[in-house]
Amino acid sequence: MLAAVDAAGAGADSTVVDIGFGGGVGLRALLAVSDHVHGVEVSTTMIDAARTAFADSIEYGRLTLHEAPMDALPFDDAAVDAIVSTNTIYFIDDLDAAFRETARVLRTGGRFAVGIGDPERMAAMAVTSHGFRLRQPDGVADSLRDAGFTSVDHRTLGTGQHGWHLVVGIR
C-alpha cells in the first residue's frame, strides 16, 4: 500500500482518494501525506469501522468517507489529484467502466495507482475461487489506456509469495 501511495504522488495540498479502503491501511498512509483524503467503499461494515478508527481525522475535516462503487464516484469532474486502490479490482464486474470513472474525476496530470496480487500466486489461493476476478497486469494497463490515461507504468514489487503488481496511470 505504501508503494501505491508513493506512486500516486500525493502531497499535503492534494485531494486524494482511496477506493475500496477496507481496513483503512491506505487511509492511514494517505493521511500521513495529505490533508484532503476521501475514502470510497461499498461495504457499510468497513465504513462504520473507519468512522470509529478515524474519528479525529473526520472531525477535523481531513477525511471524508463515501459509500459508492468505483464506477459511480461521488466527485465532480477533474476534482481529484490522486487515487489509490489496492486489492479491489478483483470485485469489479466492468473494469473499463470503473477506470473511465476514475479518469473522469482525476485532474489532468493526476495519478491512479492500482495494486494487485500476482495472478499466478493468487490463483493457487483457495479464497480466490469465491467471486474473485483475477486480472493480468498487462490487461489492467490496457484498460487504463482505453479509459484515457496517457501514460501507464507497470511495476512488479516483491518476489515469490510476497510479489505483487502496481499499475500506475497518469491522466
N, C-alpha and C positions, 0 to 999 in steps of 0.2 A: 504494500500500500504506500509506503514512503516513497518508493521509486515512482509510482504513479503521480503522487502529489508533486514531487520534484519535476517530473516531465511536463506537468500541466503548467508550470511556470507561474504559479500564483504568487502575488505579493501582498503587502499589507493593505493596499487600497483596491485590490482586485475583488470582484464579485465572483465567488467560486461555488460550485455545486458538487455534491457527492450524490450520485444516483444509485439507489439500492444500498443505502448505508448500513443496513443490517445491525450488527452490534456496536457500531459507532467508531471503529478504528480510524476510518477515513475522516470522519467529522473531527475527531481529536487532532489528527495530523493537519487538517486544513485550518482549524482554529489556531494552530501554532504559527501559521504564516499569514493569515488573512483576518481582517476584522468584519468581513461581509460573507458569511458562509450560509449556504442553503443545503438542507438535506431533503432528498426526494426518496420516498419509499412507498411501496404498495402494501406493506404489512402494518396494520394498525398496532399489532403487538410490538413491533420494533419502534414505531413512532412513540408509543406510550413509554417504552423503556428509555428512549432517548430524551423524552421530556423530563424524566426523573434524573438521568445521568448528567444532562447538560442544562439543568435548570438555571444556573448562574449565567451561562452564555446566552440563553434565550431571554432572560430578564434584562440583561444589559444590551440587548439588540444586536448581538454579534452572530446569532444563529437563528434561522427561521426554518421550521420543518413543514413539509408539504406531503400530503398523501396524493400520489399521482403515478401513473405508469410512464415509462421512458418515451412512449410515443405520443404523450399529451402533457408536455411540461408546462407548469404554471408561470411562465415568464414571457415577457414581451419579446418581440424580435430584437436580436442583437443586444440583449440586456446583460449577458454573462461573459466574463473574461476567460474562465477555465472550468472544465468539467472533468471529474474523475468517476470511473465506475469499474469496480473490480468484482470478479466472480458474480456478475449479474446477467450478462448476455445469454447465459445458458437457458434462461427462463423467458426469453423474448421470442414470440412467435415470428414477427415480421421485423427482422433486424434492419432492413433497408428503411422502413418507415420510421423506426426508432432513431436511426442515425440521421435521417433528414430532419427530424425534430430537434436533435441536438445541434445540428448545423444552423437551424433557424434561430435558436436562442443565443448562439455564440456571436460575439462581435468579430469583425474582420481581424484576423491575426490571433483569435482565441484558439485555445488548445483543448482537445478532448483526449484524455488518456484512458485507454481501455485495458484492464488487466485480466488475463485468463490463465487458467492452469494449462499445462501441457496436455493436449488432447489424447495422446497415446497413453500417458500415465493415468489420466482421468478415466479413460475407457476401462481400465482394469479395476477401478473402484466400484464396489457394489452399489453405492448410493447413486451413481450416475445413471443407472438403469431406470430411475424413477423420475421422469419428467425433465431430465437434462437434455439440452441440445448441444452436443459437443461441437465446437467450431474450430476450424483450422485458422491459424493466424493470418495466412495469406488471404483467406476468404473474408476475414474481418477487415483487413486492409482494403480489399477490393470494395467492400460495402461502404467504407468511409469515403473512398474516392468517388463512388457512384452518388453519394449523398452531397458532394460538393466540397469536400475537404481537398485543398490544393496541394498539400504536402502530407505524406503519410510515411511514418517510420516504424519499422517492426524491430523490436529488441528482444532477445532471449536472455532471461535473467536466471541465474542459478543453474544447477545441473542435477541430473538424476531425479530422485524422488522429490526434490525441492525445486525443480525447474518450473518456470512459468514464462508467459509472454506478455509483453507490453506493446500495444499498438497505439501510436500517437498520431492524431490528425490535427492539422492546422487549418483553420477556416480562412 
